[in-house]
Amino acid sequence: MSDVKVIDEIPTYQVTLFVRRFNQEDGLEARWEDFDVTVHGTDRVLDALHKIKWEQDGSLTFRRSCAHGVCGSDAMRINGRNRLACKTLIKDLDMTKPIYVEPIKGLTVEKDLVVDMNPFYEAYRAVKPFLIASDKPEKERIQSPEDRERFEDTTKCILCAACTSSCPVFWTDGQYFGPAAIVNAHRFIFDSRDEGAEVRLDILNDKEGVWRCRTTFNCTEACPRGIEVTKAIAEVKQAILRGKP
Amino acid sequence: MVVIETPRSPRSRKAAKFERWGWLYMRISGMFLLVLIFGHLIINLVMNGGITQISFAFVAGKWADPFWKIWDGLMLWLALIHGTNGMRTIVNDYTERETLRKVLNYTLWVVCVSLIVLGTLVITTFDPCVDSSVSHTLSVCK
């Protein structure tokens, strides 16, 4: 048994989290509340939030489903940047300072870190995010790898709203479609099997459509899936000018 | 608590087209302005003795050549519309009340049109000899 390699114990740290709390029912303004948590080197911000909820304050409210960066439920503003709590390792943050966690901006806060996602989903629905085809094929629709590559990047979207809620244009009045909706339109506009590109381009050639994009790149920096969001928006702009994908 | 409206009022085709042309205009005029403005600055403020050369005679000399009239006229039109359209997007971003938005945007375009009219008038009707107290020093007026 002497040759069994002893794995070092995972280091633990003491961190302070400042969490933005809001509850419509207590009649108080939104406020920062601090929590001291002991975390492991392998813990993510989501684990710290779980520890708070399970061990310190059961009323802390946030969304999470898969907890592994796929469902897109736990987008939040961590130290001022939109991140998925389940993909942000605490050891990657500056642990000597408090960690600030607040809800994503531009959408109405319902409670603590939970926001009303409906305006976001409405913009998504408006771009018709589904295959539009006139025929009913007997078997699968064949597509070349090159044609598939054209929209590969935008298929990765998990609708977490990190991009849209990082967009300063979306913050202004919430009327702008937002990066996520345009990314999902891009996914179908440039799909060779789809026939609804013109409809979608027409929808996005709106007063509140792609032209409101100021290319600030906040969305590209916020995307937890690494989608080049601003590039996708620029491609949609060019497609509108051309009148076809 | 901040409550935002649900997205989008009914779409208007005219507005959509306008935004598209607005976007395109900003890029095209921007390209021209880059050349026009830097050319203007270099010729007026850097070359041939720099800022000290600028006088009534210098302007009169430049505007004796139709090339500079067209250059300055283009700069006037492109820059004013470019700037006003940029201000319009900022106003649309920051104003919350529709009436205030309309008032500000209306004011912007009125100012823009007035300046374009005045500027174009100056460029096209410029006569270096019209003021005798200044013009007697210019060789063209003698």
Interface residues (C-beta under 8 A of the other chain):
Chain A: F22 Q24 A30 G106 L107 T108 V109 N118 P119 E122 A123 A126 V169 T172 D173 G174 Q175 Y176 F177 I203 N205 D206 K207 E208 G209 W211 R212 K237 I240 L241
Chain B: M1 V2 V3 I4 E5 T6 P7 R8 S9 R11 S12 A15 A16 K17 F18 E19 R20 G22 W23 L24 T89 D93 Y94 E96
